[in-house]
């Protein structure tokens, strides 16, 4: 089983300073699907909240290969991650991640949910590409 990639200090600071990214999944006919999402990087894994019955979740259930793009422009800086996705739906880890989302994002506080109502997508980064992070 492949091990997750590690992030340098500059990469981690860039990722921690951002909470929005583009998440790419794959349709059953191998076309790409991309959507903006919020994320948190926790202990080397990316977490994304999702509703059930979304296109991204349906795609992940059939093909767990995903990519994330976290980017800022002027100057151009980015981290791209390719990885494998799984779902987190219940238990102590779900509660821990939910609390972090609740603290960080007002949309979670405005529309809270419980275990079993909506999962987190957990992304294990297996490959990374970065550019423009020299100054941070």
Secondary structure, 3 states (H helix, E strand, C coil): CCCCCCCCHHHHHHHHCCCEEEEEEECCCCCEEEEEEECEEECCEEEEECCCCCHHHHHHHHCCEEEEEEEECCCCEEEEEEEEEEEECCCHHHHHHHHHHHHHCHHHHHCCCCCCCCCEEEEEEEEEEEECCCCC
